[in-house]
Amino acid sequence: MELLIGEPLALDLVNTRARDFDALDAPADFQTWLARQADRLTAPAAPLTADGLAAVRSLRGHVESALNAVREAVPPPDAAVAAINDAARAAPPYRRLEWRDGVFRAAVRRDGDDLAGLLAQLAEAAADLLTDPGVGRVRACEGPQCRMLFLPAHPRRRWCSPDLCGNRVRVARYYKRHKSA
């Protein structure tokens, strides 16, 4: 199953659950997703355990609840806000001064274990998206049975991917027109 990648990280997290596939069901699928996010996310050193995947799945649900509330212009569930804040607080980032190659460099480090660090990064991405003035533009794909969300760069964008859902809709329309003719 091809997952939508390239939206804001919090949307990519919500989109790990597609029509009939969930990248958080199996450690290998989630590792593939993490590898595709390597430029924006520091992955844990070892694959997540079942408990780790359950923790990410729980955070994803809270992010999705908060995002849906924003999209519906209603207050988000208190539990969703608390879970996102708790995850961010579990491994706060800090700048660490390092001396390398004859110069000082600042590197961002996190306290906590790998899972806490991953959850904190995902929670911070959710906070970034939820506080972005453009969050109200997040849309659901109009493809049949698609549950992907996206932040359209163009106001006429209707599908998560023109190559996936867009093509399916166009082919179905074409078939319907020519079948009835």
C-alpha positions as CSV (number, residue, x, y, z in Angstrom):
1,M,0.0,0.0,0.0
2,E,1.3,3.4,-0.9
3,L,0.9,6.0,1.8
4,L,0.6,9.7,1.2
5,I,3.9,11.4,2.2
6,G,4.9,15.0,2.0
7,E,2.1,16.8,3.8
8,P,2.8,18.4,7.1
9,L,4.2,15.7,9.4
10,A,1.1,15.6,11.6
11,L,-1.1,15.0,8.5
12,D,1.3,12.3,7.4
13,L,0.9,10.7,10.8
14,V,-2.9,10.7,10.6
15,N,-2.6,9.4,7.0
16,T,-0.7,6.3,8.2
17,R,-4.2,4.7,8.3
18,A,-5.5,4.4,4.7
19,R,-8.6,2.8,3.3
20,D,-7.7,-0.8,4.2
21,F,-4.1,-0.5,5.5
22,D,-2.6,0.8,8.8
23,A,1.1,1.4,8.9
24,L,0.9,1.1,12.7
25,D,-0.2,-2.5,12.6
26,A,3.2,-4.0,11.9
27,P,6.7,-2.7,13.0
28,A,8.1,-3.2,9.5
29,D,5.4,-1.0,7.9
30,F,6.0,1.7,10.4
31,Q,9.8,1.5,10.0
32,T,9.2,2.1,6.2
33,W,7.1,5.1,7.1
34,L,9.8,6.4,9.5
35,A,12.5,5.9,6.8
36,R,10.5,8.0,4.4
37,Q,10.2,10.7,7.0
38,A,14.0,10.7,7.8
39,D,14.5,14.3,6.7
40,R,12.0,15.5,9.2
41,L,12.0,13.0,12.0
42,T,14.6,11.2,14.1
43,A,13.6,7.5,14.2
44,P,14.2,5.3,17.1
45,A,17.3,3.1,17.0
46,A,15.4,-0.1,17.1
47,P,12.0,-1.0,15.6
48,L,9.1,-0.2,17.9
49,T,7.5,-3.0,20.0
50,A,3.8,-3.7,20.0
51,D,3.5,-1.3,23.0
52,G,5.4,1.4,21.2
53,L,3.2,1.1,18.1
54,A,0.1,1.2,20.4
55,A,1.5,4.5,21.9
56,V,2.0,6.0,18.5
57,R,-1.5,4.8,17.4
58,S,-3.0,6.4,20.5
59,L,-1.2,9.7,19.8
60,R,-2.4,9.5,16.1
61,G,-6.0,9.2,17.3
62,H,-5.7,12.2,19.6
63,V,-4.1,14.3,16.8
64,E,-6.9,13.2,14.4
65,S,-9.5,14.2,17.0
66,A,-8.0,17.6,17.5
67,L,-7.6,18.2,13.8
68,N,-11.2,17.1,13.1
69,A,-12.4,19.5,15.8
70,V,-10.5,22.4,14.1
71,R,-11.9,21.4,10.7
72,E,-15.4,21.3,12.2
73,A,-14.9,24.6,14.1
74,V,-15.7,23.0,17.4
75,P,-13.6,22.8,20.6
76,P,-11.2,19.9,20.6
77,P,-11.6,17.1,23.2
78,D,-9.7,17.9,26.4
79,A,-8.2,14.4,26.3
80,A,-6.7,15.0,22.8
81,V,-5.1,18.3,23.9
82,A,-3.8,16.7,27.1
83,A,-2.3,13.7,25.2
84,I,-0.5,15.9,22.7
85,N,0.9,18.1,25.5
86,D,1.9,15.0,27.6
87,A,3.8,13.5,24.6
88,A,5.6,16.8,23.9
89,R,6.6,17.2,27.5
90,A,7.9,13.6,27.9
91,A,11.1,14.4,25.9
92,P,11.6,18.1,25.6
93,P,14.3,19.3,23.2
94,Y,17.3,21.2,24.3
95,R,20.3,22.7,22.6
96,R,23.6,21.2,23.3
97,L,26.8,22.9,22.6
98,E,29.4,20.6,21.0
99,W,33.0,21.1,19.9
100,R,33.6,19.4,16.6
101,D,36.2,19.9,13.8
102,G,37.6,23.0,15.6
103,V,34.4,24.9,15.9
104,F,31.4,25.0,18.2
105,R,28.2,23.6,16.9
106,A,24.7,23.6,18.5
107,A,22.8,20.3,18.2
108,V,19.2,19.6,19.4
109,R,19.0,16.7,21.8
110,R,16.1,15.2,23.8
111,D,15.9,13.6,27.2
112,G,14.0,10.4,27.4
113,D,14.0,7.1,25.6
114,D,13.6,6.6,21.8
115,L,9.8,6.1,22.0
116,A,9.4,9.3,24.1
117,G,11.5,11.2,21.7
118,L,9.5,10.0,18.7
119,L,6.2,10.8,20.4
120,A,7.5,14.2,21.4
121,Q,8.5,15.0,17.8
122,L,5.1,13.9,16.5
123,A,3.3,15.9,19.2
124,E,5.3,19.0,18.3
125,A,4.4,18.5,14.7
126,A,0.8,18.3,15.7
127,A,1.1,21.5,17.7
128,D,2.7,23.2,14.8
129,L,-0.1,22.2,12.4
130,L,-2.9,22.9,14.9
131,T,-1.6,26.4,15.6
132,D,-0.9,27.2,11.9
133,P,-3.3,29.8,10.5
134,G,-3.8,27.6,7.5
135,V,-5.0,24.6,9.4
136,G,-8.6,25.5,8.5
137,R,-7.7,24.7,4.9
138,V,-7.0,21.0,5.6
139,R,-9.3,18.9,3.5
140,A,-10.4,15.3,3.2
141,C,-9.8,13.6,-0.2
142,E,-12.9,13.4,-2.3
143,G,-11.8,10.0,-3.7
144,P,-14.4,7.3,-3.0
145,Q,-13.6,5.5,0.3
146,C,-10.4,7.5,0.8
147,R,-9.7,8.9,4.2
148,M,-6.5,10.8,3.5
149,L,-6.2,14.4,4.6
150,F,-4.1,17.1,2.9
151,L,-3.3,20.8,3.0
152,P,-4.0,22.0,-0.5
153,A,-1.4,24.3,-2.1
154,H,-4.0,25.2,-4.7
155,P,-7.7,25.9,-3.7
156,R,-9.0,23.6,-6.5
157,R,-7.2,20.5,-5.3
158,R,-9.7,17.8,-4.5
159,W,-7.7,14.6,-4.1
160,C,-4.9,13.4,-1.8
161,S,-3.0,12.4,-5.0
162,P,-3.9,13.1,-8.6
163,D,-2.1,9.9,-9.5
164,L,-4.1,7.7,-7.0
165,C,-7.5,9.0,-6.1
166,G,-7.7,11.6,-8.9
167,N,-7.0,9.0,-11.5
168,R,-9.6,6.6,-10.0
169,V,-12.3,9.2,-10.1
170,R,-11.5,10.3,-13.7
171,V,-11.5,6.6,-14.9
172,A,-14.8,5.9,-13.1
173,R,-16.3,9.0,-14.7
174,Y,-15.1,8.0,-18.1
175,Y,-16.4,4.5,-17.7
176,K,-19.8,5.8,-16.5
177,R,-20.1,8.1,-19.5
178,H,-19.1,5.5,-22.0
179,K,-21.1,2.7,-20.4
180,S,-24.4,4.7,-20.7
181,A,-23.7,5.8,-24.2
